[in-house]
Amino acid sequence: MQAPYRRHFLQTSPPRAFQALLQTNKQTTHVSRNKKKKYKEFEKSVRVEEIDGVKLVKNLAVKMEEVFRKKAEATRRLVEAAEEAHHQHEENPDLQYEYFNAVLINEVDEMGNNVELGGEFLLEPNDHFNNLSVNLSLSVVQVPTNMYNKDPDIVNGVYWSEALNKVFVDNFERDPTLIWQYFGSAKGFFRQYPGVKWHPDEHGVIGFDCRNRKWYIQAATSPKDVVILVDVSGSMKGLRLTIARQTVSSILDTLGDDDFFNIIAYNQEIHYVEPCLNGTLVRADRTNKDHFREHLDKLFAKGIGLLGEALAEAFTILNDFNQTGRGSVCSQAIMLVTDGATEMYDDVFEKYNWPERKVRIFPYLIGRESAFADNLKWMACANKGYFSQISTLADVQENVMRYLHVMSRPKVIDHEHDTVWTEAYVDSALRDKAGPSLMTTVAMPVFSTKNETLGIHGYAFAITNNGYILTHPDLRPLYQDGQKRRKPNYSSVDLSEVEWEDKDDALRNAMVNRRTGTFSMEVKKTVDRGRRVLKMHNDYYYTDIKGTPFSVGVALSRGHGKYFFRGNVSVEAGDRELIQEVLFDAVVTAPLEAYWTGLALNKSENSDKGVEIAFLGTRTGLSRTNLFVPADQLSNQDFLTAEDKEGVFNADHFPLWYKRAAEQVPGTFVYSIPFSTALENKSVVLASTAIQLLDDRKSPIVAGLFFGQVEGAVMNKLLQMGSFKRITLYDYQALCKEYAGSSDSARTLSDVSMKYSTSSAQRSRGKTMMVPCDTEYPAFVSERTIKETTGNIDCEGCVRSFVIQQIPSSNLFMVVVDNKCDCSSAPPVTMDPIEIMYILS
């Protein structure tokens, strides 16, 4: 089988694009002959190999396993050093110790002297940390704003944990790919290496508390099922209800993706905060927690509190849910937020929880009064829980955290050292101009698959045991406009939301269950930010990564995506396979340089043809370019430069012109005009071709605008006649503009992949918010079997005729429209996204 390997491209200005068409085709014939001749010379040493997807994904899993293993070993060395240092330390309540506070380092007072806990701390920019100023010899300590820097518990913990500095340095020397290393204490302080200065917000506050981070919670506790009971009787009015809401919100902060929960408000009746989730538990992902927080604001206090019925309901939910095997199947707890209990309810506990005491009870007494504190303390002690009293809003966070110590006791007793990995997250400290820096909880940069031969449309991806994406080319964690702000739910995007053609979740379920296997399905791959669609058949290969909760997969498109050329070229060092392929490409494409030079020198043959740049790209990332005009006369000065992020070509990024050429009919050109330059009158036409290509499936474009927006009546008629077909695509990572204060809660769409917006409601003067939403949007594909057709359109009694004909050897259509009739009243055909509205029943 012949592999679709070489792409030849031309860039030309619009007025001369069609003038150069015949000459371009002629030149391409010469280029193809030269390349085929060169291939002939290497015929005996050249072979076409099919990519073995199973072998590829297993090799990838082994490499990733080794990467993760090194990070886990570094963590274990820190654990051993911390346990030894703590064992050797004797607590001293009077200990005085000066340490480097992350906020106060290099700060001076009015006299120019270093402030207390500050001191002079050397910081130097480092390339490995995106030029952030760090100290590679020492760590710094951060203490939450609501805690005292010199609290005896803090000072003692900081003192003995100084022993970790040498381990931090040693780990970094052993594995230079490490980013952050840190130690989080149950007392609240956070030791971070390398040392870096922290800056408070405009209010002088740093809200970070390591005990709220997922890595801390998941490492400290086992997965848990939790029911939160909130007292909304009349005595909870005013400040108490406000504190109760904040307490529940803080409890939600401590729950992670492996936990399940529900919230029940009670007075003389039982009220599920979310009525649609009556009698069950839901996963504690960010979307669900935010949804419940919105409902907390709707709580109001009245009536009397019947705690016994609420406790019985909570025990019933936990038992029933555990029986189904759908929950965490591990720890269970009831969080009770109330201003008192008139009795001990031992009859309820005897019926539902004794003698096994599988469910722990954690009462939170709201308010300063302690009249009923004894009953709540007894409940906690009788059910292996912990009692806390919260008098003010400032007390909430510290008191909520205490339950984690109790939930971690089984791990402490068993001396378990489980390695915990959470989903990928964006490190806000490392600002990379190239895009977001995705990391895991051990501060490990997310792997790159740039050296794997995955083909034009091939890609690797990985997910967590909950189905959330660790890495995937379609994951969009940042807002399009800001490029620095993270979306609210970026870390909980499910695999089914990007591989949405898998309607039965067959691929997702197999990977979540850590199986090894293959899967195939038809997919619609969008390119050019969702404006163009390619139909392909993908084969998926997947397996688990040993020693982690992750699974890795590889997707390969059938046909050209599964074959590649390989030639015997001698190399001595480096990535032998990749270097061989690049060198082979360099040898085979070398004659093009002489051919292009000859064209440039032969002015009589090449004069005034409109061609500005000729360029070629190969699968390994090798590219060759040749200018036919001076650089300052190029229509697009940024094309194929470092500033051209979309057009840049390398081994792990195939630009749009390469991808579209791969899907074009053999022996023909695909012409494209960028959407973004349609109204600027300085766009360029890209003409591209390839040795072997597939059927063209592109949306019709007019001068950089979608044809349906310009000629809605004609486009509608073409759809009716079958010349074009409408395909519906979905985006489950879209964002919608929501106008706060609007009477009808109107939304408009702002899809991050397409930069379109639609709205049927007038904008209010309220604050604009970007909220996650799901959208669907159309794409249009041509029916290539229809070479020529005519049609008539009735425009309010006037008949308008048109003719459409395919232009040979291209993806273009010539459309001739009679302009004697005014059809401007016909609605346009757009590619605008529409929000999907779900009806809960």
C-alpha positions in Angstrom: 0.0 0.0 0.0 1.3 3.4 -0.9 1.5 5.7 2.2 0.2 9.4 2.0 3.5 10.8 3.0 4.6 14.0 1.2 2.7 17.2 1.0 3.6 20.1 -1.4 2.1 23.5 -0.7 2.0 26.9 -2.3 0.9 30.3 -0.8 -0.5 32.9 -3.1 -2.3 36.2 -2.9 -6.1 36.0 -3.7 -6.2 38.0 -7.0 -3.7 35.6 -8.6 -4.8 32.4 -7.0 -6.8 31.1 -10.0 -4.4 32.6 -12.5 -1.7 30.3 -10.9 -4.0 27.2 -10.8 -2.9 25.6 -14.1 0.7 26.5 -13.6 0.6 25.2 -10.0 -0.8 21.8 -11.2 1.9 21.6 -13.8 4.7 22.3 -11.3 3.2 19.8 -8.9 3.5 17.1 -11.6 7.2 17.9 -12.0 7.7 17.8 -8.2 5.9 14.4 -7.9 8.0 12.9 -10.7 11.2 14.1 -9.0 10.1 12.6 -5.7 9.1 9.3 -7.3 12.4 9.1 -9.0 14.2 9.6 -5.7 12.0 7.0 -4.1 13.0 4.6 -6.9 16.6 5.0 -5.9 15.8 3.8 -2.4 13.2 1.2 -3.4 15.2 -1.8 -2.1 15.8 -0.1 1.3 12.3 1.4 1.7 9.3 -0.3 3.1 5.8 0.7 4.2 5.0 -0.4 7.7 1.6 -0.6 9.4 1.5 0.8 12.9 0.9 -1.9 15.5 -1.6 0.0 17.8 -1.5 -2.6 20.6 2.3 -2.6 20.7 2.4 1.2 20.5 0.0 1.8 23.4 1.8 -0.8 25.6 5.2 0.8 24.9 3.7 4.1 25.7 2.3 2.8 29.0 5.7 1.3 30.0 7.4 4.7 29.4 4.7 6.5 31.4 4.9 3.9 34.2 8.7 4.6 34.4 8.0 8.4 34.6 5.4 8.0 37.3 7.5 5.5 39.2 10.4 8.1 39.5 8.0 10.7 40.9 6.5 8.1 43.4 10.0 7.2 44.6 10.8 10.9 45.2 7.7 11.1 47.3 8.5 8.0 49.3 12.0 9.5 50.1 10.3 12.6 51.4 7.9 10.5 53.5 10.7 8.5 55.0 12.7 11.6 55.9 9.6 13.3 57.3 8.7 10.4 59.5 12.2 10.0 60.8 12.6 13.8 61.5 9.3 13.9 63.4 10.2 10.8 65.4 13.4 12.4 66.5 11.8 15.7 67.5 10.6 16.5 70.9 7.8 19.0 71.1 8.8 22.3 72.8 6.0 24.8 73.4 8.5 27.5 74.1 10.6 26.9 70.9 11.7 30.1 69.1 12.8 29.5 65.5 13.2 31.9 62.6 12.2 30.4 59.3 11.7 31.7 55.7 8.1 32.7 55.4 7.0 32.5 51.8 5.2 35.9 52.0 7.7 37.8 54.1 11.0 36.8 52.5 13.0 39.8 51.2 10.5 42.2 52.8 12.0 45.2 54.7 10.6 47.6 57.3 10.7 51.5 57.1 14.2 51.4 58.4 15.3 49.1 55.6 15.8 46.1 57.9 14.5 42.6 57.1 11.1 41.9 58.7 10.7 39.1 61.2 10.4 35.7 59.5 11.6 37.4 56.3 15.3 37.5 55.9 17.4 37.8 52.7 16.5 35.0 50.4 18.3 34.5 47.1 16.0 34.2 44.2 17.2 33.7 40.6 15.2 33.2 37.3 15.2 29.6 36.2 14.3 28.3 32.7 13.0 25.0 34.1 10.4 27.0 36.0 9.5 29.2 33.0 11.9 31.9 34.3 10.2 32.2 37.6 12.6 33.4 40.3 13.4 30.4 42.6 15.9 29.2 45.1 17.2 25.7 44.3 18.9 25.2 47.7 16.1 26.0 50.2 12.4 25.7 50.6 10.0 28.3 52.0 7.0 27.9 54.4 3.5 29.2 53.8 1.1 29.6 56.7 -2.7 30.3 56.0 -3.7 33.9 56.6 -6.1 32.9 59.4 -3.4 31.2 61.4 -0.7 32.7 63.6 2.8 32.5 62.1 4.4 31.8 65.5 1.9 29.3 66.9 3.9 26.7 68.9 2.5 23.9 66.7 3.6 25.7 63.6 7.0 26.6 64.8 7.7 23.0 66.0 6.5 21.5 62.7 8.6 24.0 60.7 11.7 23.2 62.8 11.7 19.5 62.3 10.6 19.6 58.7 13.8 21.6 57.8 15.3 18.1 57.4 13.4 17.8 54.1 15.5 20.5 52.4 18.4 18.1 51.6 15.9 15.5 50.3 14.3 18.1 48.1 17.6 19.0 46.6 18.6 15.4 46.2 15.4 14.5 44.5 15.8 17.3 42.0 19.3 16.2 41.2 18.2 12.6 40.6 15.2 13.7 38.5 15.6 17.1 36.9 12.1 16.8 35.3 10.5 17.4 38.8 8.8 20.7 39.2 7.4 21.4 42.7 8.0 19.3 45.8 6.2 20.0 49.0 5.1 18.9 52.4 1.7 19.7 53.8 1.1 19.5 57.6 -2.1 18.7 59.5 -1.3 21.8 61.5 -1.8 23.9 58.3 1.7 25.0 57.3 3.0 24.2 53.8 6.7 23.7 52.9 7.5 24.2 49.2 10.6 23.5 47.2 12.2 25.3 45.4 11.8 28.4 47.5 9.6 31.1 45.8 8.1 34.3 47.0 4.3 34.3 47.5 2.2 37.4 46.9 -1.2 38.1 48.7 -4.2 39.4 46.8 -5.4 43.0 46.8 -6.9 42.5 50.2 -3.6 41.2 51.7 -5.0 37.7 51.9 -3.7 34.3 50.7 -6.6 31.9 50.7 -4.4 28.8 50.1 -4.6 26.1 52.7 -2.8 22.8 51.8 -5.4 20.8 53.8 -8.0 21.8 51.2 -6.1 20.5 48.3 -7.2 17.3 46.6 -3.8 15.7 47.0 -3.8 16.2 50.7 -7.4 15.0 51.3 -7.0 11.9 49.1 -3.7 11.0 50.7 -5.0 11.5 54.2 -8.3 9.7 53.9 -9.9 6.9 52.1 -12.8 7.4 49.7 -16.0 8.1 51.6 -19.8 8.4 51.4 -21.1 11.4 53.2 -24.6 12.7 54.1 -24.7 16.3 55.4 -27.6 17.2 57.7 -28.4 20.9 58.1 -30.7 22.2 60.8 -33.1 24.8 59.3 -35.4 25.1 62.3 -36.5 28.5 63.5 -33.6 28.8 66.0 -31.1 28.8 63.1 -32.2 32.2 61.8 -29.8 35.0 61.0 -26.1 34.6 61.6 -26.4 30.9 62.6 -27.8 30.0 59.2 -25.1 32.0 57.5 -22.4 30.1 59.5 -24.2 26.8 58.7 -24.1 27.5 55.0 -20.4 28.3 55.1 -19.8 25.2 57.2 -21.5 23.0 54.6 -19.6 24.7 51.8 -16.3 24.1 53.6 -17.2 20.4 54.1 -17.8 20.2 50.3 -14.3 21.6 49.8 -12.9 18.6 51.5 -14.6 16.1 49.3 -12.9 14.8 46.1 -13.8 12.9 43.0 -13.6 9.6 44.8 -16.2 10.6 47.3 -20.1 10.6 47.2 -22.5 12.9 49.1 -25.9 14.4 49.5 -27.3 17.3 51.6 -30.5 17.1 53.6 -32.1 20.1 55.4 -34.5 19.3 58.2 -37.0 20.9 60.5 -40.3 19.2 61.2 -39.9 17.8 57.7 -37.0 16.4 55.6 -36.0 18.5 52.6 -33.4 17.3 50.1 -31.4 20.4 49.0 -31.7 19.0 45.4 -35.1 17.4 45.2 -34.2 15.6 41.9 -31.6 13.6 43.9 -33.9 12.2 46.5 -32.6 9.1 48.3 -29.3 8.7 46.6 -25.7 10.0 46.6 -23.8 11.8 43.8 -20.1 12.0 43.0 -18.3 14.9 44.6 -17.0 16.4 41.5 -16.8 20.2 41.0 -19.9 20.4 38.9 -22.1 18.6 41.5 -20.6 20.5 44.4 -21.2 23.9 42.8 -24.8 22.9 41.9 -25.5 22.1 45.6 -23.9 25.3 46.7 -26.3 27.3 44.6 -29.2 25.5 46.4 -27.7 26.3 49.8 -28.7 30.0 49.3 -32.3 29.0 49.1 -32.4 27.6 52.6 -34.4 29.5 55.2 -35.1 28.7 58.8 -38.6 28.0 60.3 -40.4 25.5 62.5 -39.0 23.0 64.9 -36.1 20.5 64.3 -36.8 16.7 64.3 -33.3 15.3 64.2 -34.3 11.7 64.8 -36.1 11.4 61.4 -33.2 13.1 59.6 -30.7 10.7 61.1 -32.8 7.7 60.2 -33.0 9.0 56.6 -29.3 9.6 56.4 -28.5 6.0 57.7 -31.0 4.6 55.2 -29.4 6.4 52.3 -25.9 5.3 53.2 -26.9 1.7 53.7 -29.0 1.4 50.5 -26.3 3.1 48.4 -23.6 0.9 49.9 -25.6 -2.2 49.0 -25.7 -1.2 45.3 -21.8 -1.1 45.2 -22.0 2.2 43.5 -20.4 4.4 46.2 -16.9 4.5 47.6 -17.6 1.1 49.3 -15.3 2.3 52.1 -15.7 5.0 54.8 -19.1 6.5 55.6 -20.0 9.6 57.6 -22.8 11.8 58.7 -22.0 15.5 59.1 -24.5 17.2 61.4 -24.7 21.0 61.3 -27.0 22.3 64.0 -27.3 24.7 67.0 -28.2 21.8 69.4 -29.8 18.5 70.1 -32.3 18.0 72.9 -31.6 14.3 73.3 -29.0 11.7 72.4 -31.0 9.6 69.9 -29.4 6.4 71.1 -32.4 4.4 69.8 -31.6 5.6 66.3 -28.0 4.7 66.6 -28.8 1.3 68.1 -31.1 0.5 65.2 -28.9 1.7 62.4 -25.3 1.9 63.5 -24.5 -0.3 66.5 -22.6 -2.4 67.2 -20.5 -2.2 64.0 -20.4 1.7 64.0 -19.7 1.7 60.3 -20.9 5.3 60.0 -19.0 8.0 61.8 -20.9 11.0 63.2 -19.3 14.5 63.1 -21.5 17.1 64.8 -20.8 20.8 64.3 -22.4 23.0 67.0 -23.3 26.4 65.5 -23.2 29.4 67.9 -21.6 30.3 71.2 -24.2 28.6 73.5 -23.2 25.2 74.9 -26.5 24.1 76.4 -26.8 21.1 74.2 -23.1 20.5 73.6 -23.0 17.4 75.8 -25.5 15.5 73.7 -23.6 16.3 70.5 -20.3 15.3 72.1 -21.8 12.0 73.2 -23.1 11.3 69.6 -19.6 11.9 68.3 -17.9 9.7 70.8 -20.5 6.9 70.6 -20.1 6.7 66.8 -16.3 7.1 66.3 -16.6 10.7 65.2 -15.5 14.2 66.4 -17.3 17.2 67.9 -16.6 20.8 66.9 -18.1 24.1 67.9 -18.2 27.0 65.5 -19.0 30.4 66.9 -18.0 32.7 64.1 -17.4 32.6 60.3 -13.7 32.8 61.0 -13.8 29.5 62.9 -15.4 27.5 60.1 -12.4 26.3 58.1 -10.2 25.3 60.9 -13.0 23.3 62.7 -14.2 21.6 59.6 -10.7 20.3 58.9 -10.5 18.4 62.1 -12.7 15.6 60.8 -10.0 14.7 58.3 -7.7 13.7 61.2 -10.3 11.2 62.4 -11.0 9.8 59.0 -7.3 9.2 58.5 -6.8 7.1 61.6 -7.2 3.7 59.9 -4.4 4.7 57.5 -2.2 5.8 60.4 -2.9 2.6 62.4 -2.2 0.4 59.3 0.8 2.6 58.4 -0.4 2.7 54.8 1.8 4.6 52.3 -0.5 4.8 49.3 0.7 6.8 46.4 -2.1 9.2 45.3 -2.5 10.7 41.9 -5.2 13.2 41.1 -6.4 14.6 37.8 -4.4 17.1 35.8 -4.5 20.7 36.9 -3.1 24.0 35.7 -0.3 25.5 37.8 -1.0 29.2 38.0 2.5 29.9 39.2 4.1 28.7 36.0 2.9 31.0 33.3 4.0 29.6 29.9 3.4 31.7 26.8 3.0 28.5 24.8 -0.1 27.5 26.8 -1.2 26.0 30.1 1.2 23.8 32.2 -0.8 20.7 33.1 0.5 18.9 36.1 -0.5 16.1 38.6 -0.5 16.3 42.4 3.1 15.3 42.6 4.0 18.4 40.6 4.9 16.3 37.6 4.6 17.9 34.2 2.1 16.0 32.0 4.0 13.8 29.5 4.6 14.6 25.8 4.1 12.0 23.1 6.0 13.9 20.4 8.4 11.1 19.6 5.6 8.5 18.9 4.6 7.9 15.3 0.8 8.5 15.6 0.1 9.9 12.1 -1.7 13.1 10.9 -4.9 12.6 12.9 -3.5 10.2 15.6 -3.1 11.1 19.2 -2.5 9.8 22.6 -4.6 10.5 25.7 -4.9 9.4 29.3 -7.7 9.3 31.9 -8.1 8.8 35.6 -10.0 6.0 37.3 -13.0 8.3 37.4 -13.0 8.8 33.6 -11.7 12.3 33.8 -9.2 13.4 31.2 -5.5 13.6 32.3 -4.4 14.7 28.9 -6.2 14.8 25.5 -5.7 17.0 22.4 -9.3 18.2 22.7 -9.1 19.3 26.4 -9.4 23.1 26.6 -8.6 24.1 30.2 -8.4 27.9 29.6 -10.7 30.6 28.5 -10.0 31.5 24.9 -9.8 35.3 25.4 -7.8 35.5 28.6 -5.5 32.5 28.0 -4.5 32.6 31.6 -7.9 32.1 33.4 -8.9 28.5 34.0 -12.4 27.3 33.4 -14.3 26.4 36.6 -14.7 22.7 35.6 -11.5 22.2 33.6 -10.2 19.4 35.7 -13.4 17.3 35.6 -13.9 16.9 31.8 -15.0 13.4 31.2 -13.7 11.3 28.3 -17.3 10.9 27.0 -17.4 14.7 26.5 -14.6 14.7 23.9 -15.1 11.2 22.4 -18.8 11.9 22.2 -19.4 9.5 19.3 -19.0 6.7 21.8 -22.7 6.7 22.7 -22.6 3.6 24.8 -19.4 4.6 26.7 -17.7 1.4 25.6 -14.3 3.0 25.3 -14.7 4.9 28.5 -15.9 2.0 30.6 -13.1 -0.3 29.4 -10.4 2.3 30.3 -12.0 3.1 33.7 -12.0 -0.6 34.5 -8.3 -0.7 33.5 -8.6 -3.2 30.7 -6.3 -3.7 27.7 -8.0 -3.9 24.3 -9.1 -2.2 21.1 -12.2 -0.3 20.0 -13.2 1.2 16.7 -15.8 3.8 15.7 -16.7 6.4 13.0 -15.7 9.9 14.2 -16.2 13.5 12.9 -12.9 15.3 13.5 -13.2 19.1 13.5 -10.3 21.3 12.3 -9.8 25.0 11.9 -11.4 25.7 15.4 -14.5 23.7 14.6 -15.3 25.3 11.3 -14.4 22.4 9.1 -15.2 18.7 9.6 -13.4 15.5 8.5 -15.1 12.1 8.6 -12.8 9.3 9.6 -12.7 5.8 11.1 -10.6 5.7 14.2 -9.1 2.6 15.9 -8.4 3.0 19.6 -5.9 1.0 21.6 -5.8 1.2 25.4 -4.2 -0.2 28.5 -3.6 0.7 32.1 -0.4 2.4 33.6 0.9 0.1 36.3 1.3 1.7 39.7 -1.1 4.5 39.0 -4.9 5.0 38.7 -4.5 6.1 35.1 -5.1 4.4 31.8 -3.6 5.5 28.5 -5.0 5.2 25.0 -3.9 5.8 21.4 -6.2 6.7 18.5 -5.1 6.0 14.9 -7.2 6.9 11.8 -7.6 4.1 9.3 -5.9 4.3 6.0 -3.1 6.8 5.7 -3.0 7.3 9.5 -1.8 3.7 10.1 1.1 3.5 7.6 4.4 5.2 7.3 7.6 5.0 5.2 10.8 3.7 6.7 14.2 3.7 5.1 17.6 2.4 6.2 19.8 5.4 7.1 22.7 4.9 9.4 22.7 6.8 12.7 25.0 6.6 15.7 23.2 8.2 18.7 19.9 9.6 19.9 16.4 8.4 19.2 17.4 6.0 16.5 14.0 5.4 15.0 13.0 9.1 14.8 16.4 10.2 13.5 16.3 7.5 10.8 13.0 8.7 9.6 14.0 12.3 9.5 17.2 11.6 7.7 15.4 9.5 5.2 12.9 12.4 4.5 15.8 14.8 4.2 17.5 12.6 1.5 14.3 12.0 -0.5 13.2 15.6 -0.5 16.6 17.2 -1.2 16.0 17.5 -5.0 13.2 20.0 -4.3 15.7 22.7 -3.3 17.3 22.6 -6.8 14.0 22.4 -8.5 12.6 25.5 -6.6 15.9 27.4 -7.3 15.5 26.7 -11.0 12.0 28.0 -11.0 13.0 31.2 -9.3 15.9 31.8 -11.7 13.7 31.2 -14.8 11.9 34.5 -14.6 10.3 34.2 -18.0 8.6 31.0 -17.1 7.6 32.0 -13.5 6.9 35.7 -13.9 3.7 37.2 -12.5 2.2 33.9 -11.5 1.3 35.1 -8.0 3.2 32.3 -6.1 4.9 33.7 -3.0 6.1 30.7 -1.1 6.5 27.0 -1.9 6.7 24.7 1.1 6.8 21.0 1.9 6.1 19.0 5.1 6.7 15.4 6.0 5.2 13.2 8.6 8.4 13.3 10.8 8.2 17.1 11.1 10.8 17.9 8.4 9.8 21.0 6.4 11.3 22.8 3.5 10.4 26.3 2.2 11.4 28.5 -0.7 10.5 32.2 -1.2 9.6 33.4 -4.7 9.3 37.1 -3.6 11.3 39.1 -1.1 10.3 38.5 2.6 9.0 42.1 3.0 6.6 41.6 0.1 4.8 38.6 1.5 1.0 39.0 1.9 1.2 37.2 5.2 4.4 38.2 7.1 3.8 35.7 9.9 3.1 32.6 7.9 5.4 29.7 8.9 7.2 31.8 11.5 7.3 31.5 15.3 4.3 33.9 15.5 2.2 31.6 13.4 1.0 29.2 16.1 -1.6 27.5 13.9 0.7 27.1 10.8 3.9 25.9 12.6 4.9 22.4 11.6 6.8 19.8 13.7 6.6 16.2 14.7 3.8 16.6 17.2 1.7 19.3 15.5 0.3 18.9 12.0 -1.1 22.3 10.9 -4.4 22.7 9.1 -2.9 22.9 5.6 -1.3 19.5 6.2 -4.4 17.9 7.6 -6.6 19.1 4.8 -4.2 17.9 2.2 -4.3 14.5 3.8 -8.0 14.3 3.2 -8.1 15.7 -0.4 -8.9 13.7 -3.5 -5.7 12.2 -5.1 -4.0 14.4 -7.6 -6.1 17.5 -6.7 -5.5 20.7 -4.8 -7.4 22.0 -1.7 -7.7 25.8 -1.6 -8.4 27.6 1.6 -8.8 31.2 2.8 -8.5 31.8 6.6 -11.8 32.8 8.3 -10.1 35.4 10.5 -8.8 37.4 7.6 -12.1 37.6 5.6 -12.9 41.2 6.5 -9.3 42.5 6.6 -8.7 42.2 2.8 -5.2 40.9 3.3 -5.8 37.2 3.3 -3.8 34.7 1.3 -4.9 31.6 -0.5 -3.2 28.3 0.5 -3.1 25.7 -2.2 -2.0 22.2 -1.1 -1.8 18.7 -2.5 -0.5 15.3 -1.7 0.6 12.1 -3.3 -2.3 10.1 -1.9 -5.4 11.6 -0.4 -9.0 10.8 0.5 -12.3 12.3 -0.4 -12.8 16.0 0.4 -15.4 16.9 2.9 -15.3 20.7 3.6 -17.8 23.4 4.3 -18.3 26.0 1.4 -16.5 29.3 2.0 -16.8 32.6 0.2 -13.9 35.0 0.6 -13.3 33.8 4.1 -17.0 33.9 5.1 -19.3 30.9 5.3 -21.3 30.8 2.0 -24.7 30.4 3.9 -24.2 33.8 5.6 -23.7 35.5 2.2 -26.3 33.6 0.1 -28.7 32.1 2.6 -31.4 31.4 -0.1 -28.9 29.6 -2.4 -27.4 27.6 0.4 -30.8 26.4 1.7 -31.7 25.3 -1.9 -28.4 23.4 -2.2 -29.2 21.6 1.1 -32.7 20.7 -0.2 -31.2 19.4 -3.5 -28.6 17.3 -1.7 -25.6 19.1 -3.0 -24.6 19.7 0.6 -25.5 17.8 3.7 -25.8 19.2 7.3 -24.0 17.4 10.1 -24.6 18.1 13.8 -21.5 18.3 16.0 -21.4 18.8 19.8 -19.1 20.7 22.2 -19.3 19.7 25.9 -16.7 22.2 27.0 -18.4 25.3 25.7 -19.0 28.6 27.6 -22.1 30.7 27.6 -22.4 34.3 28.6 -24.8 34.8 31.4 -26.1 38.2 32.4 -26.6 38.5 36.1 -29.5 40.6 37.1 -31.5 39.8 33.9 -35.2 39.2 34.5 -35.2 36.2 32.2 -31.7 34.9 33.0 -30.8 35.3 29.3 -27.7 33.6 28.0 -25.7 34.1 24.9 -23.1 31.7 23.6 -19.4 32.3 23.5 -18.0 29.0 22.3 -14.3 28.9 22.9 -13.6 26.8 19.9 -15.5 28.9 17.3 -15.7 32.5 18.4 -19.3 32.8 17.4 -22.2 34.1 19.5 -26.0 33.9 19.3 -28.7 35.5 21.4 -32.4 35.8 21.2 -32.7 38.1 24.2 -31.6 41.7 24.8 -28.6 42.2 27.0 -29.1 43.5 30.4 -26.9 45.9 32.2 -26.0 43.4 34.8 -22.6 41.7 35.2 -21.6 39.2 32.5 -20.5 35.8 33.7 -19.0 32.9 31.7 -20.6 29.7 32.7 -20.1 26.1 31.4 -22.7 24.8 28.9 -23.2 22.2 26.2 -23.7 23.3 22.6 -24.5 21.8 19.3 -23.5 23.4 16.0 -23.8 22.4 12.3 -21.1 21.6 9.7 -21.7 21.1 6.0 -20.2 18.5 3.7 -20.4 18.4 -0.1 -21.7 15.5 -2.1 -18.8 14.9 -4.5 -20.8 12.7 -6.9 -22.8 15.8 -8.0 -20.5 17.5 -10.6 -22.9 20.1 -11.8 -26.5 21.1 -11.1 -28.9 24.0 -11.5 -31.7 25.4 -9.4 -34.4 28.0 -9.1 -35.4 30.0 -6.0 -38.7 31.7 -5.5 -38.0 35.1 -3.9 -41.5 36.7 -3.3 -42.7 36.0 -6.8 -39.4 36.6 -8.6 -37.6 33.4 -9.7 -33.8 33.5 -9.2 -31.7 30.9 -11.0 -28.2 29.6 -10.2 -25.7 27.1 -11.5 -23.1 25.3 -9.4 -20.2 23.3 -10.9 -17.2 21.6 -9.4 -13.8 23.0 -10.4 -11.7 20.0 -11.6 -8.6 19.0 -9.5 -9.7 21.1 -6.5 -12.1 21.3 -3.6 -13.7 24.5 -5.1 -17.2 25.1 -6.6 -18.0 27.8 -9.1 -21.5 29.3 -8.3 -23.2 31.6 -10.8 -26.3 33.4 -9.4 -28.8 35.5 -11.3 -28.9 38.8 -9.4 -32.1 40.2 -10.9 -34.1 39.1 -7.8 -33.7 40.4 -4.2 -33.6 37.4 -1.9 -32.1 39.2 1.1 -35.2 38.5 3.1 -34.3 34.8 3.1 -32.8 33.7 6.4 -29.0 33.0 6.4 -27.6 29.6 7.0 -25.0 29.9 9.8 -22.6 27.8 11.7 -23.5 29.4 15.0 -23.7 27.1 18.1 -26.9 26.6 20.0 -27.0 25.8 23.7 -28.4 22.4 24.6 -31.2 22.8 27.2 -31.8 19.8 29.4 -35.2 19.1 30.9 -35.0 17.3 34.3 -37.9 15.0 35.0 
